[in-house]
Amino acid sequence: MQRNEEERRGGPAPGPQRQEVPPAEGGESRPGRRYGLFGVSAYPEKSRMGERQRADMSRLLGVVIGVMALAVVIVLFLTPMSSGLTVTFDALGGSAVESQSVRYGETLEEPGETVRPGYQLAGWSTAPEGEALWDFEANTVTETLTLYAVWVPDGPEA
Amino acid sequence: MKNPVTSIKETSARYKTLDAQDKKRFWVDGILNNAIYIILVIFLIYTYTKNPLIVSPSAIVNLLTLVAANLPMALGIGGCIVLTGTDLSAGRIVGLTAGLSAALLQGASAANKYFENLGEPGIGMVLLVLLLVLVIGGLVGMVNGFFVARFQLHPFIVTLATQMIVYGACLIFYNSNGNNGQPISGLSQAFRNFVTGSILPKFGGLAIPNYVLYAIVVFIIMWFVWNKTTFGKNMFAVGSNPEAANVSGVNVFFTTMMVHTLAGVTYGYTGLIESARIASNVANTGTNYESDAIAACVIGGVSFVGGTGTVGGVLLGVVLLRIIYVCLQFLSVDQNLQYVIKGAIILLACSIDMRKYLTRK
């Protein structure tokens, strides 16, 4: 068991930065670190797998990689800008305003007219009764959001 | 570094000597091993056709800042992966240290002050807090490392446990001192200047924040540690074969512990940076950061088999992963679907890593 462990760890696997390590001397086998919860290792023991088994596994992996890569690309193509980022306008008592779909980093268009008797539209804000008005020239959309109408009463209040 | 031109020439000379079947294998292997890069190119071209803003200066600066924010952490986790381990506690350590730095560095006039007696912190205080979070991150990392190195427990389970402990501590922290889990914001000017201020030249009229500069410094330090120090060499030796390393006189215990400690230090640093970057910190800050960092390492060629990986590879991995994420963002792909695609790409990267390991002669 100890022997196998050593063989596996010491298997030739040259990497770009692999340190040259002299192989462990036979008589001097000390208990090294042996990971594995309940003795289960995440990686198969290469030396225990036959040449053929390895070839089979790598071929299967090749197929899996190809299929997954294709799937990712297809999913990307199938879910295009159909939805985009939706910005809805809540007129808060005014007449309804159409929502807009934009792409990340784009600005919004000025929304259509909305009217509410007795009030003037001051602008749109990201929060109901928000202070900061949305700047349709400068502000860009980075997430799905709702803009709320900001109303100021007409004329002097009774 | 090999000269790319000569290496291409060598490859083409070797290619000419292959027979038909080997030629086919050459292409199949090439495509499969580089599937991630091919996907990246497809993503970029497709995104550009749909939303040309992806090559605007603001998008590039955005990418740069995201890479700078994620790189130190990925370099820390990279060390753990070189040791065939992993670190799941990273994100929560970031959360805790981010909360701590925010609480200690709130401005004097902040609305919801965590420590009411603290005045307006200056740059000295910022550096002091930086030191503090580095020590805290390092301590948690050291605990991880101790259990992994001394008792040979699997890092997965050790760091899962510390992840929970740290998250618990983080929640307690946010709920104590009369804070009731409120976000901690209102950071001091000195702190914001230190992290998100800009002394670098502008790019396309856009300021590049200071933490990009710090990330470069961290990158250079880590490059030095991995490549030029005995500790770095020992790390690779332990990663590829702990028994052999032990026999040849490497202190496996110390090396393992130090790798985890160093990783912890990078999380502490990331916590401080994230704190100022996000500005409004909650207990969930940093959630799942480790998954991105681990994925970046795997994409960048730090193998879970152990003993392989380069600092440059980690950088490449972080950049590639971020480009894919930014593409998804610019395509405005549904947030929920983004997770599916991210997961598939990570699985893909692991499969490629495994396949390379199997076919290696």
Interface residues (C-beta under 8 A of the other chain):
Chain A: E5 E6 R9 G10 P12 A13 P14 G15 P16 Q17 R18 Q19 V21 P22 P23 A24 E25 E28 S29 R30 G32 R33 R34 Y35 G36 L37 A42 Y43 K46 R54 M57 S58 L61 G62 V64 I65 G66 M68 A69 A71 V72 V73 V75 L76 F77 T79 P80 M81 S83 G84 L85 V102 R103 Y104 G105 E106 T142 T144
Chain B: V28 I31 L32 A35 I38 I39 I42 F43 Y46 K50 N51 L53 S56 S58 A59 T84 G85 A149 Q152 H154 P155 F156 I157 W226 N227 K233 N234 F236 A237 V238 S240 N241 P242 E243 A244 A245 N246 V247 S248 V252 T256 G301 S303 F304 V305 G307 T308 G309 T310 Q329 F330 L331 S332 V333 D334 Q335 L337 V340 I341 A344 I345 L347 L348 S351 I352 M354 R355 Y357 L358 T359 R360 K361
